[in-house]
Amino acid sequence: METADDKIALMRDWVAQLNAAADAYYNGRGELMTDFEWDALFDKVKALEQETGVVLDDSPTNKVSADDVAGQKEPHEFAALSLAKTKKVSEVAKWAEGRPIWLSWKLDGLTLVVTWDDGKLTKIVTRGDGHMGTNITHLASGIGGIPKTVAAKGHLVVRGEAVISYADFESFCASSQETYANPRNLASGSLTLKDVEELKLRKLQWVPFTLVHADDEINSWGARMDYLDACGLKSVARERLDAPDETSIQAAIDRWTALVTSRENPFPVDGLVVCYDDVAYAQTGSVTGHHATRAGFAFKWQDETAATALDHVEWSCAVASITPVAVFNPVNLEGTVVQRASLCNVSECERLGLGGPGTELSVIKANKIIPKVVEVTRKVGDFAVPAACPVCGAPTAVKVSDTGTKTLQCTNASCPARELRKFMRFVSKDGMDVDGLAGETLAKFVNKGWIRTVADVYRLGAHRDEIAALEGFGAKSADKIAASVEAARTRGAVRFLVALSIPLCGPDVAKRLLAAHGGDAQALVAAAEAAGGDDLFAAGDEAFAAIDGIGPGKSAAFVGWFRDPANRALVADLFREVTLEAAPAAAAGGKCAGLTFVVTGDVHHYANRAALKAYVESQGGKVAGSVSAKTDFLINNDVASTSGKNKKAQELGVPILSEDDFVARFG
């Protein structure tokens, strides 16, 4: 018979497991247990606490799970307490007491507290432990949804969630050198970055979910959220229930659940937040541990589980690693048939105790969306790690990260799967613009062996029936991809050069190189190949250095790329597949000849700033990104603004033109 000491010892062990898993989860260090497992163990701890009357100081029932983002720590002006959790509608109804309540998404990201003073952004602080967070204001421009100015006066403090959509998560992971278990894991890891430009690639979006403080007194929670929208912030989706009871709350939860399972909500969520509309009443509750009893409820879904058996493990190769995917006997979960689930990495397979074919599994749809193996109920045979890459056949190696995570990697530096970023650049909007070939789709086609080089994109038609047979595709998707590929056979020469991922060769460099060769891509390529040849009289790395705006560095990068026989063969192959429209050989006019412009703000005469830039260049001018002593004119429709570019222009004596002024002088 278990004694009280035995139960407390067991509790200590469970609390240690929960805290270790929470630390990894909140700080982007991988997943030690699934949400399903964490919730189940949390409930066991809570039940044992109630039975023994003992609550350990470090119990997760008695504290806020904390992020540990590195940087300058500072206390929160208003404590960010956590919400009590439940999976029972009856508990929500009892708590609501028939008072008007609001339901909103419980977004699954990282909480940030953002402050504006007199309409200007002053700081961004992570939630931390609810009382002390990390100041990350320097990352503001790398997070979407946090404007530098808002239409509000006085002191404004807003709490919101930094999240990454499923689509952006899948796209990033397809081209990343790192592996992440879920969007939440990527979001938390992203805030440790120092480079804002690198952060922008993660596509974090901040969604406000509560107004913490405003100088205006607004007692209705709904009105407070409307106020945030009026300030220019896009706050969380919400629904009001005026007379909540168990039936109406259940009906509302069912409606919100349907939005998740149908993927109409783009962001990951792990439940719903329920709060009173009466803010003053909500503040009258007591504080138990780190939970304010009337601040709100976090409603979490009951995960539907299904038992199945493993058929095999499929290994999918991406940029950085070869990812195991469990393929099992089909089961029905949340109204859909599921038969595949990512196992993330070798460490996760070992943690689960995965075996071979026939191993019995328990699976769920995490957050109603992502299939997940949560338990091995009976192991059959042994788990095997492939010795050869499934894409190129080269030997594999298990690598261990700094955090101890084991991943399988291909040892071939030229493996087509490692070229995925180049493939994505090739089909991108700035490249050959092949609609429908996103990163995840490209990765599938690479793993199938259908794409070895970018030229193989134009031969996907040969796999039309195989594409149609893939899970999640079908005949319409296959036909749409085929049509997109055919449309992309004719593109501009500038796009073509950009699509090749030649170092330092962006749109501007491509235009200048082409203009110097009559706008003809084939003539330019022939010149580059000749310059990099072994002939004694070859022009060499500086063949294009004299072209305005190129210089020795860009010239060397361009010539050097064409020295590689594989690159020359690729371009020759592509020339057989595509028709290139010539770029402008020279400026069409001279109205802007010899002048350098900087363009900022909105435009109305031209379709966009890119169109205005194209006009300036067609008239022999240049468009720079920043104001300097070499700038002749700054174009800004808000001539009197106090923007940084306007101030710099005024300091340097650079004339500021409105678009009307520009058209009158140079149009």
N, C-alpha and C positions, 0 to 999 in steps of 0.2 A: 504494500500500500504506500502510495506517495505521501511523503510528509510535506509540511509547509515549506521547509528548506529545499526539498527536491523541486517543488513547483517554482520557487523563486530562482533556483539555479537554471531551470529550463527557460524561465522568462528571460534571464540574462543572456542566454545563448540566442534566443529568438530576437531579442532587441539588438544584439550585436550584428546578426545577419541582416536585419532590416536597415540598420544605420549604414552598414557598408554598402548595401544595394542602393540606398537613397543617395549616398555621397557620390557614387559613380553615375547615377542617373541624372542628378542635378548639375553635374560638373563635366558632362560630355566625355566620360571615361568608359563608355560601353555599358552593357547591360548584364548585371549579375543575376537578376531574376526578372521575370516578366511582371507587368502590372497585376496580372491575374494571381501570380504566386505571392506578390508583395501584399496585395489586399487580403488574401486568405491568411497569411501569417500575421498580419496586423490584427485581423479579427480574433485570432487565437490569443494574441497578447492581451487584447482588450478584455476578452472573456476571462483570462486568468487573473488579470488585475481586479476585475469585479469580484471574482471568487475569493482571492486572497486579501483584498483590501490594500495591496502594495502596488505603488506606481514608482518605478525606477526613475531616477533623475534624468537619464538619457533616453527614456522611452519615447518613441515617435508619437505616442498618444498625448505626450506632454510638451511637445515643442513643434516649431515650424521647421520643415525640411529646408535646408539652407543651400544656396549656391555659394561657391567659393571662388568667384571671379577675382583674379589678381588685380591689384590697383589700390588707389587711395580710398580708404574706408571712411565712411561718415554716417552719423546717426540719422535716422529718418525723422522728419519733422512730425509725421503722424505714423504711429506704429502700423505695420502691415500684418495684421493678425490673420491666421488661417481660418477656414470654415469647417464646421463640423460636417462629417460625411455620413451618407446613408444610401442604401440601395432599396429602401422600402418607401413606397408612395404613402403608406399610412402614416409614417413618421413625419413626412413633409406636411401632410394635411393637418396633423395634430399641431405641429409647430406653427402653421399659418394662422390658426385660430379664426379662420373666416375673413381675415383682413385682406385687402388688395395686395397682391404679390406680383413680382415680375420673374419670368424665366429668361435666361440668356445662356449662351454657350459657356462652358468651362473649357476655355482654350488650353491646349496642351503645348505650352512653350515656356518662356522664361519671363517672369514678371519684372517690369521696369516702372519706376515712378518718375514721371516727367514734370518739370516745373517751368512755368512761364511767368515773367513779371512785366507788367504793362505791355503784354503782347509779344515779348521777346523770350526765346528759349534761354533759360539760365542753367539748368542742369538735368542730368539723367542719372538715376541711381538704381542699381539692381536691388531686388528685394532682400538679398542676404538672408539673415535669420529673422527678418521682420522688424528688427530694431536697428540693425546696423547693416548697411549695404556698401557697394563699391561704386564710386563715381566713374561713369563711362561717357561723360559728355563729349569727349573727343571723338567718339564713334558715331555721333548724331547723323552725319551725312551718309553713313553707310547703312542706316536702318530706315526703311520706307515707313511713311505714316507719321513721322515726327517733324512737322514743319518748323522752320526757324522762327516764324511769326504766326500768331493766331489773332482772331478778332475778339480779344478780351482785354479788359483793363484790370489793373490790380494784380493780386497774387493768385495764381491758378496752379493747383497740384492735381495731377491725374494719374491714376494707376491703370496700366494696361499690360497686355501680353505680347511679347515678341515671338512670332510664330513663322513657320515656313510651310507653304502649301505642299500638298502631296505631289503636285505636278513639278514644282520647283525642286523638291527633295529628290525625286526620281531622276530629274535631269542632271542635278549636281552630282549625284552618286554615280551616274553613268560615266561621267568624265573626270571624276576625282581620283586623286592618288590615295585617298583615305576611305575607310569604310565606316558607316554609321548605321546603328540599328533602326533608327526611326527619325522623323523630323524633329522631335523634341531633343534628341541627343545631338543632332547637328546644330540646332539653335543655341543650346547652352555652350557647346564647344566653340561656336563662332564668336562669342563675346570675349574670348581670351585673345583674339587676334589684335595686332597692333596696326596693321595696314588696312586703312579704310577701303581702299580699292579692292583688296582681297575679300573684305567683309561684304561688299556690294554683290559679289558673285554668289553669295549664299541666299540672296533675295529675302532677307528678313523683313517682316511687315509687323509694325506695332499696331495693335488694336486696343483702344481704350475700353475698359470695362467698368470703371467707376470714377466719379468725380469725388476726389478726396477733400478739396477745399477750393472755394471761390469767395471773393469778397461779397458777392451778391448772395443773399440768403434764399436758398431754394429747398423747400422741405420735401418735395416729391422726387423720388428716385428717377422716375420716368422723365420728369421735367429737367432734372439735372443732366440726363443723357441727351435730351433734345438740345440743351444749352451747349453741350460739347459739340454736337453736330453743327450748330449755328456758329460756333467759333472756328469751324473749318476742320474739325477732327471727325474721322469716320469711325464712330463707336460701334460696339458689339451689337449684333442682332438681338432682338428682345420681343417678348410677348407679355401682355398684362392679363391677369385673371382677377376680376373684380370680386367674385364670391367663391373663392377656392374651396373645394371639398375633394374627397378622395377620387370621385368620378371625374370631375373636371380637370384635376391635376393629371390623372392617368391619361386622359384624352389628349391633353396638351403635350405630355411627354411622348406619347405615341407619334404625334405630328412631328416633333423635333427629331425623334429617332429615325423616322422615314427620310428626313433630309440628310441624315448621316449615311444611312445604308444605300441611298441612291446617289451619294457623292455630290449632291447639290451644294453642300457646304465644302469649300475648297480646303479649309484648314483642319488640322487634326484637333479633335476634342476628346476629352475623357469624361464627359458628363455634362450636366447642366448646373447653373448657379440659380438658386432661388432666394429672392430677397424681398423685404417689405417695401411697399411704395412710400410709406410714412417713415422718412429718414429719422425724425426725432424719436419715434417709438423704437426704431431699430437700435438707437444708441442707448436705450434704457436698460438693455440686458446686462447681465454680469459677465465677467471674464473668467473662464475656467481653463487653467493652463495657458495655452496660446489661442483659445477659441472664444470669441464673443458670442454669447448664446443667441442673440437676436440679430447678429450681423448678416446672417444668411446660412443657407444649407448648400452643400455640394452634393448633388444627386448623381450617383454613379450607376451605370447600367449593370444588371446581372449578366455576366458573360455566359452565352450559350456554348456548351461544350459538346464535342462529338468524339466517339471512339472510332478509330480506323487502324489500318495496317500499312506500314511502309512498303511501297513497291520498289523504289530505288532512290538513290540520291543523284541528282543531276548537278553537274558542276558548270557554273556560268562564269565566263571570263570577262572581266572589266579592266579598266585602266590599271588599277593597282593590284588587284587580287582576283583569285578564282573563288567564287562564292558558292557554297553548297545550298541546294534547294531540295527540300523533301518532296517527293512525288508519292502520293498515297492513294488508297482506294477512295473514290469520290464520296463525300458526305454533304449533307444539306446543313448550312449554317446561315442564320439570319436571312433565310429566304433565297439563298443562292447555293449552287453546287460548287464545292471547293475541293480541289485535289492537289494543290501545290502550296508550299509555304517556304519562304526563305529561312535558312538556318544561320544566316549572317557570316559565320566564320568557324574555323576549326574548334576554337575554344567553346563556342556555344554547343557544338555537337558533343564535345567531351563533357560539358556541364550537364547536359540532358542524359548522358549515358546512352547515346544512340547506338543501335546495332545495325544489322544488315536487313535485307528484304524479309518481310514478315514481322518485323518489330512492331509491337502494338503501341499506338500513340493516342494521346488526348490532344485535340486541337480546338482552338477558338478563333474568333475574328476579333483581334485586339481593337478596342475603340469602335467596334462594329464595322471595321473596314479591312484591316490587314490580317490575313490568315497567319496563325502562329501555332507552332508546336509548343505546348506548355508542359508536357510530361510524357515520359516513356513508361508505360504501364507494364510492359513485358519485353525484355530484350531478346532478340533472336540473332545469333551470329555476331559478327564483329563489324564495326565501322571501319571502312577502308578509305584512305586518302589516296587519290590518283597520283601516280608517279610521273605522268605526262600531261602536258597542257591539252585540254580538249579542243583548242583552236589550232595551234601550230604543231603540237606533238613534242615540243621541247621538254626537257626535264623540269619538274616542279620543285619547290623548296618551301618548307614551313618557316615563316618569319615570325619573330616574337617582338611586339612593340614595347615601348617604354613602360606601358601600363600592364604588360603581361599578356596582351591579347594575341592569340595565334591566328595567322592568316596564311592561306596557301597562295603562292605567287609563281608566275611563269618566269623562268630564268632567261628567256630569249628577249633581249632588248628590242628586237624588230618584230615581235609578235603583233599581228594585226589588231589584237584587242588593245594593245598599248597605244595604238594609233587612233583610238576613238576620238580624242579631242580634235585631231586633224580632220577626221571624217565629219565631225559636227561643224567645224569651221567651214568645210567645203559646202555643206548643204544649207548653211545658215542664211538669214536674210541678207547679210552683207556679202555672202559668197554667191553660190549658184542658186540659192533660194528654191530648194526642193521641198515643197510643202508636204507635211505629213511624216517626215523622217526626223523625229525628235531623238534625243539621246538614248532613251530606253529602247525604242524601235531599232535604231542603228545597232545597239549592243546585241539585240536578239539576232539580227541578220549576220553580224560578225561571228557570233557563236555558232550559227548554222553553217558558216563557211561560205556564205554567199557574197560577202564583201571582204576582199583581201587588200584592195587598193581603192582609192576614190573613184577610179574609172569604172569599177564594178557596180557603182550606183546606177550607171546607165545600162547595165545588163540584168537588172533585177526583174525585168519582164520575163526572163526565162524561168523565174521561180514564182510566177503569178499564182499557180494552183497551190503550191506549198505555203505561200503567204496566206492565202485564203483559208487554209486548213489550220493555221496557228490559233491557239487559244486567244480570244479577245479580238480577232481580226474578222475574217469572213470575206465573202466575194466583193462586197461594196468597198471595204477598206483596201483590198488588194487592187481593185480597179482604180481607186483614187490615187494610190501610190504610183501606179503605172502611168496615170495621166500626168501627175506632178513631175515624174521623171522625164516624160516626153516634152513637157513644157519647158523644162530646164535645159533642154539641148540647145536652146538659142538664148544667149545671154551676152551682156556687154563685156568687152575685153578687160575693163577695170575689175569687174566682179570676178572674172576668171583668175586674175593674178592674186587678188585678195584671198580667194578660195584655196589657193595652193599652200597657204601657211608659210610663205617665204619670210624669213626673219626680216624685220624692219620694213616690210612691204605692206603698208596700209593703203587705203584709197588714194590719199594725196600723192604718195610716192609712185603708186601705179599710174596715176594720171600723168605725172611728169615724165616718167619713163616712156609711156606710150606716145605722148605728144611729141617727144623727140624722135620717134620712129614712125611718124605718119599715122599714128593711131592703130597700127597693125601689130597684134600680139605675136603673130608668127615671125614678123621681121625682128621684133624685140628679142624673142627667144633665140633666134638664129644669131643675133649679135652677142647675146650673153654666152651662148655656147662657144662661139668663136673666141670671145674674150678670155674664157677660162680654159681654152685648149692648150695642148702641149707645143703648138707651133711656136717657133722662135720669135715670130712677129706678133703673137697674140697680145691684145691690149692689156690683159691682166685685170687685177682687182679694181683698178681705178678707171675702168673703161667708161663708166657713166658719171664719174665724179664731177665733171664740168657742167653737167645739167643743173640748172637752177633748182635749188632745194634738195639736191641729192647728196653731194659731198662724198668723200672717200669711204666713210663707214657704211652707208647704205649701199653704195656701189659694190663694195667688197662682199657684203652679205648676199646681194642679188647674184653676183657672178659666182660666188662660192657655192650657192645652192645648186646652180646649174652644172657645177663640176662633178657632182655625184651622178654616176651613170644611171642609178635607179630613178633619180628625179627626171633626168632627160628622157628615159624610157616612159615614165609615167606621163609626161607632157605630150610625147608623141602619141601615146595611146589615147589620151583625151582629145587631141586634135582630130582623131578619127571618129570620135563620138559626138562632138559639139560643133556648133556654128557660132562664131564670135562676131558680135557687132563691133565695128571699129570705134575707138574712142576719138574725141576731137583731136585732130593733129596739131592744132595751134589755136590761139585765141581768136574768136570770131570777130572781135573788134578791139579797139584800143582806148575806150573811154576811161578805163581804170588802170591803164598801163603804168607800171612803176610805182603804184600806190599799195599800201598795206592797210587793211581794214580789220577791225574787231567788231563782231556782231553780238549783241546781248539783248535779252528780253523778247517779248512777243513781236511778231510781224503781221501785217495785214495786206500789204500789196502783193507779197510773194506767198506761196503756199505754206512755206515754213522757212526756217533759217538756212536749211540745206539748199533750198532753191535760190535764196539770195546769195549764198556763197558760190553756187554754180554760176550765177550771172556775173559776179565780180571776176571769177577766174576766166570766164569766157571773154571778158573784156580786158584781159591781160593783167589783172590785179591779183593780190594775195589776200587771204583771210587768215589771221592768226587767232590763237586762243586766248591771249592775254594782252593787256595794254602795256606797251613799253616805249622807250624813246624812239623806236623804229616805226611806231604806229603813226599813220597819217590821219586816220579818221576812226572814231568810235561811233557805231550806229546803234542808237537806243531810242525807241519811241518815247520813253520817259526821260526826256532831256534833263529835267530838273531833279531827278531822283538822287538819293544819297548812297547809291550802291557803291561797292568797292571799285568797280570798273570806272564809274563816273568820277569818283574821287581821284583815282589814279590819273585819269585823263586830264582833269583840271590841274593837278599838280605838275604834269608834264607839258601843259599847254596844248594838248591834243584836242582838236575841234570835235564836238559831239553833234552828230547829225540825227535828226528824226528820219524815219523811213521816207517821209514826204520830201525832206531836204535832199536825201540821197537820190531819189527818183528824179527830182528837178535838175540836179547837177550831173548825174551819171546815167540816167535811164535812157 
